[in-house]
């Protein structure tokens, strides 16, 4: 279930209205942040998923995009992000 919540957050950040979810639901976002942090502490092998989700929660979508699905850093792109 936590994977679904993380996917929703990452997807919401690609939408112009996605930021509204973060502003209108601070308690839910704080709880999700804590759950992701707990997951990272108990299952460090999930660091790619966890960091992508935490970056999205913090509004750092460009960082979320910089980490591949396997947790490896993406190759830098030239030009504008």
Secondary structure, 3 states (H helix, E strand, C coil): CHHHHHHHHHHHCCCCCHHHHHHHCHHHHHHHHHHHHHHHHHCHHHHHHHHHHHHHHCCCHHHHHCECCCCCECCCCCCCC
